């Protein structure tokens, strides 16, 4: 998902008709941040496993 589309989804939480309140918006934002960190750690683990199994350092991460 492109960052622009993701940012558009989070602006929904700042509209006056957002029925779930500020705490839910903060929780959703923090959850997204933690998922991103979790994914970063998963990539780091995968790169280390690749090195352990093959003995070769994996190339740089692919950019979309």
C-alpha positions as CSV (number, residue, x, y, z in Angstrom):
1,X,0.0,0.0,0.0
2,X,1.5,3.4,-1.0
3,X,2.2,5.8,1.9
4,X,-0.3,8.3,0.4
5,X,-3.1,5.8,0.6
6,X,-2.2,4.9,4.2
7,X,-2.1,8.5,5.2
8,X,-5.5,9.0,3.7
9,X,-6.9,6.2,5.9
10,X,-5.6,7.9,9.0
11,X,-7.1,11.2,8.2
12,X,-10.5,9.6,8.6
13,X,-9.8,9.5,12.4
14,X,-9.4,13.3,12.6
15,X,-12.8,14.1,11.1
16,X,-15.5,15.3,13.4
17,X,-17.8,12.4,12.4
18,X,-15.3,9.8,13.8
19,X,-17.5,8.0,16.3
20,X,-14.8,6.1,18.2
21,X,-13.1,8.9,20.0
22,X,-9.5,10.1,20.5
23,X,-8.3,7.0,22.5
24,X,-9.3,4.7,19.6
25,X,-7.5,6.9,17.1
26,X,-4.3,6.9,19.2
27,X,-4.5,3.1,19.7
28,X,-4.9,2.6,15.9
29,X,-1.9,4.8,15.2
30,X,0.3,3.1,17.8
31,X,-0.8,-0.3,16.5
32,X,0.2,0.7,13.0
33,X,3.6,1.8,14.3
34,X,4.1,-1.4,16.2
35,X,3.2,-3.5,13.2
36,X,5.8,-1.6,11.2
37,X,8.5,-2.3,13.8
38,X,7.4,-6.0,13.9
39,X,7.8,-6.2,10.1
40,X,11.2,-4.6,10.3
41,X,12.3,-7.2,12.9
42,X,11.0,-10.0,10.8
43,X,13.0,-8.8,7.8
44,X,16.2,-8.6,10.0
45,X,15.6,-12.2,11.2
46,X,15.0,-13.4,7.7
47,X,18.3,-11.8,6.5
48,X,20.2,-13.4,9.4
49,X,18.6,-16.8,8.7
50,X,19.6,-16.5,5.0
51,X,23.2,-15.8,6.0
52,X,23.2,-18.8,8.4
53,X,21.8,-21.2,5.9
54,X,23.7,-20.0,2.7
55,X,26.7,-18.3,4.1
56,X,26.1,-15.3,1.9
57,X,24.9,-11.9,2.9
58,X,21.6,-11.1,1.3
59,X,21.4,-8.1,-0.9
60,X,19.8,-4.8,0.0
61,X,16.1,-4.7,0.7
62,X,14.0,-4.3,-2.4
63,X,12.3,-0.9,-2.9
64,X,8.7,-1.0,-4.3
